[in-house]
Amino acid sequence: MNEDELNISIRKFLKMVGVNSQREIEHAVARAVREGTITGTETLPARMTLEIAGLRLKAEFDGEIRLEPGAAP
């Protein structure tokens, strides 16, 4: 195994996930505000699941997306 190649590959994957996830969240928030589903002041619980079948890895990460500073859940 080449440690440098592994590290580069992981970083590229995480960058792609981060950029695309941010875009998807921004579009979903804009759509929900436009449709009146949310007001745009909420704090929304969020969960990300990372799966790599070949490693039998399934890791879940919980957090929140705040739409305003100090927003309530």
Secondary structure, DSSP 4 states (H G I P E B T S, - for coil): --HHHHHHHHHHHHHHHHHHHHHHHHHHHHHHHHHTS--S--EEEEEEEEEEGGGTEEEEEEEEEESSTT---
